[in-house]
Amino acid sequence: MVAVASESEHLRAESWVFHYMRGNVRAAVQIELDGPPLRPSAVMSAVIGLLADQGLVLTSSPTQPNKAGKKG
């Protein structure tokens, strides 16, 4: 069963992502130190939410064949 992030954990993760992506690592570290460890799923949820707020979406792209080992 997957644990659902609490509202406070989601807000902390969103704040962490906001500061970290803007280069304010000191503030991001302080957020990490102020509470329990942030779960990766909460951080990913925050990233997806912040991107959605900007009208952006994460998508997967098709993988490209490995051309380095290909003989021609």
C-alpha positions in Angstrom: 0.0 0.0 0.0 1.3 3.4 -0.9 1.3 6.0 1.8 -0.4 9.3 1.0 1.5 12.5 1.9 -0.1 14.6 4.5 -0.9 18.2 3.7 2.0 19.5 5.8 4.4 17.1 4.1 3.1 18.2 0.7 3.5 21.9 1.6 7.1 21.3 2.9 8.0 19.4 -0.2 6.5 22.1 -2.4 8.5 24.7 -0.5 11.6 22.7 -0.8 11.3 22.2 -4.5 10.5 26.0 -4.9 13.6 27.1 -3.1 15.9 24.4 -4.5 15.0 25.0 -8.2 15.6 28.7 -7.8 19.1 28.0 -6.4 18.3 28.9 -2.8 19.9 25.7 -1.5 20.4 27.1 2.0 16.6 27.6 2.4 15.9 24.1 1.0 18.3 22.5 3.5 16.7 24.4 6.3 13.3 23.0 5.3 14.8 19.5 5.3 16.2 20.1 8.8 12.9 21.5 10.2 11.0 18.2 10.1 11.1 14.5 9.2 12.7 13.4 6.0 10.7 14.3 2.9 9.6 11.2 1.0 10.5 11.1 -2.7 6.9 10.6 -3.6 6.0 13.9 -1.9 8.8 15.7 -3.7 7.7 14.3 -7.1 4.1 15.3 -6.4 5.3 18.8 -5.6 7.3 19.0 -8.8 4.3 17.8 -10.8 2.1 20.3 -9.1 4.4 23.2 -9.5 4.9 22.4 -13.2 1.1 22.2 -13.6 0.7 25.6 -12.0 2.9 26.9 -14.9 0.9 25.0 -17.5 3.6 22.4 -18.0 3.4 18.6 -17.9 6.0 15.9 -17.4 5.9 13.3 -20.1 8.0 10.3 -21.1 9.8 10.3 -24.3 10.5 7.3 -26.5 13.9 5.8 -25.9 16.4 6.1 -28.7 18.3 3.0 -29.9 21.9 2.8 -28.7 23.9 3.8 -31.7 27.3 3.4 -30.0 27.4 -0.4 -30.2 25.8 -0.6 -33.6 27.9 -1.9 -36.5 27.4 -0.3 -39.8 
